[in-house]
Amino acid sequence: MIYKSKFMTFSAVIISAILMSQPIIAQTLLEAVDKTIKSNPSILAQSNFSLSVNQTINQARAGYYPKVDLNLGTGYERTDSPITRPNHNKSLHRNEAGLTATQMLYDGFATKNSVDQTSSLAESSGYNVADTAETTSLRTIQAYIDVLRRQDLLSLTENNLKTHERINSHIELRANSGVGTKIDVVQSSGRVALSKANLTANKGNLEDARINYLRIVGNLPESLLDPSDDCCNNAPATVENAIKVAFYQHPALRSSIANHEASLAQQQGAKAPMHPRVDLELATNANNNLDGTSGHNNDSSAMLRLRYNLLNGGADKARIKETEYLSGREKSRALITKRQIEYDVRLAWNALNSVSNRLPVLKLHIESSEKTRDAYQKQFTLGLRTLLDLLDSENEVLTANIEYTNAYYDRIYACYWLTETMGELLELLEVETPEQALTVTLAE
């Protein structure tokens, strides 16, 4: 048992050494987005739905083609008719076989409008795939940036804790030598405890960010790289230009417009029952023992048939009114989407401008707080500053760095957010879009 335990321990050490020796492959932002697009369940679900909607077009087009029906029947027949009298009735084994081919010639444009409706719905679902890919990609970017942010904040709090522990050790030495006081030690120890609490909180925040990354991308983050703020170079000159781009190519708006076009086709299709229907019917029948008469009864026919409903209780008119209201609803939804897109563009634009203006000021804040801290350290050694001044200056440096770090990553996210609100995030990233996605660019 002892040997077994030693062997297992030795094996664990060897395995750990092998795993640690394996190089950790960094995952870039583009790689994370590409992986998400190819594997995220939300995108895959929308893609499958788009494929299913595409099949409804073929179903609608079937109305243009002939329909062939085969009719077979066999059974027992008892007939009492003038033909069978005076025996009153006659029993025979009846057989039927019929083949009918029907070709629609005119149906009030019901088939045409059905094809138009399903084509527009398929177009809408294609744009929905693109919209889902764009929003999911932005969520991926946010998760990616959040991990980097939390890693930097954790590093700042770790350094802050080391500084407080160093100051605390120095204060304890001063107190033991009689230069400092016990209250200084208590005060410094309290700041160390607070720094440890902040460190614990930041570790928890980082783990939350890693878990969220796993939920969206599908794997835990390893060695993520700073994407830089190069994406901000592609921002339009004015917010009006950004809104113009969004109105032209945003997939959510394109999808809403396609839904409205589908509702218009549905509205026209609802008028079909107000028109006659004309079909060409070719039929042939081979029957035996029909209606009490023994023997074969075969026939063939070629008929033009007109069917025209003259009264349907007002249902057809009500259906037309219903589709008018449904069309109005889709038009309103498109306007809602348009307003939401403009709102998002303006919000992202404002966020980008705001954080871009704050960054230089926050950089100055870091520089001034570091100079103040360095001066306070020298003055504290000379007895010109209190311990509280020194500790506060360290926390001021930490706060300045935290604010700058948050603003730095906020700006990167705002750049990608603005691009997503314009509907061109995937184009910017140059990532392969899902096969079922429909996109529109300004070049078109």
Buried (B, 14 or more C-beta within 10 A) or exposed (E): EEEEEEEEEEEEEEEEEEEEEEEEEEBBBEBBBBBBBEEBEBBBEBBEBBBEBBEBBEEBBEBEEEEEEEEEEEEEBEBEEEEBEEEEEBEBEBBBBBBBBBBBEEBBBBBBBBBBBBBBBBBBBBBBBBBBBBBBBBBBBBBBBBBBBBBBBBEBBBBBBEBBBEBBEBBBEBBEEEEBEEEBBEBBBEBBEBBBEBBEEBBEBBEEBBEBBEEBBBEEBEEBEEBEBEBBEEBBEEBEEBBBBBBBBBBBBBBBBBBBBBBBBBBBBBBBBEBEBBBBBBBBBBBBBBBBBEEEBEEEEEEEEEEEEEEEEEEBBEBBEEBBEBBEEBBEBBEEBBEBBBEBBBBBBEBBBEBBEBBEEBBEBBEEBBEBBEEBBEBBEEEEBBBEBBBBBBBBBBBBBBBBBBBBBBBBBBBBBBBBBBBBBBBBBEBEBBEBBBBBEEEE
